[in-house]
């Protein structure tokens, strides 16, 4: 029933988006839509995602940073999903806390506020008093783990069909987003993981007086409950009065945001992967408070260095360097020829380097750059998606208080400083890496020599894991059943059409077409254990 509910609510939007590309879904020019029509559809889509529950709210938040896939009205609408989550019924949070901690809330906390401070898609936050100090208690929504599992299975089945029917790079990018989400959502539903992430982030910014990471209260961390110190602050998107009063300077705030996220992205490789205004506060002293570390990304040094080198190549108008960087970063579709990519890179750099750039014209340039993403098969890898989300957050905060604010002018010196530091460290480590590579090559040569000796003595054996063989056989049988059912569906439609042409009995045609579409729909919504490809999607968090 859940599959029917999800598909029935999302199908009109899927068809509408496909018609935006082809008027008749599979052929024809794109359907013409006005900006007002897109805004109305975006509002309806946000309402639908909010009604479908936590999984689709979180997915909507992830897609809200994908300006390469969705037009502006949808990005703006989906950014509001964080404010459209209802709170738990009274008493439910207390029951979860009691089941996790093993004692009533009144015995654990000196005071517990029944009204939550905030409600999110996966949990909600209450203020309390513990050990003589103010704390916040995060509580996971009951049943959310099973709901996410079921919804992800439905989402993958929908994407499988769409990728077969409409195989273009946008669909592949959407599938990659959902797959990446499935890998990480399990950690976000285990507050023990968040506690470890918070401790790591707190150590990372221990020497930075302008940044606050709340301390985890030891002894009260469970899978569904997390207790942190309470830090007073104002949401970063609600600072109008403080900025007007001079308590917070916009230039200082933007510089601090740029330094914090560039440090996480380029220096630490430990990135806060769910940046939105509800997770960032400014305390009374003007310090930045970081919240919610359920979703973090660890980025390898090689990827960070490659990103910096690509940015430097773009700054000096080195088209080949940018293209090579795109290949190394995984931005390019492997089916695209290099000449097409070079044209795209030249267009992007010409837009970024135009001399008539002013803060007021930045929006137009951004729209032209995004149009380039739509026209060329460029996709953002998962790690760069989170970099993009951080960039969207910083830009959105600045433009919220000053539509003409030049974010690039503030961020560029900070980026230059971090880039120089990274390149210097890479140069210092070059000799050590060459030594390591030499040792690894020597070890590899010895292993190859040993393999060759075993071949000569006829001692080399190959093993096939029994479990892998069983999974492969099951996968083949599933695909055969799927193909037979699809063939039967096609045969029904063909026979009904032939009978109708002979007898002109409309009910025969309608019955055949209905049966054909019914069988096709059955393939889509049958339980996953019948048709699911075991190599495609597996549960990514363990049973508790």
Order of alpha helices (4+ residues) and beta strands (2+ residues): alpha-alpha-alpha-alpha-alpha-alpha-beta-beta-beta-beta-alpha-alpha-alpha-beta-beta-beta-alpha-alpha-beta-beta-beta-beta-alpha-alpha-alpha-alpha-alpha-alpha-alpha-alpha-alpha
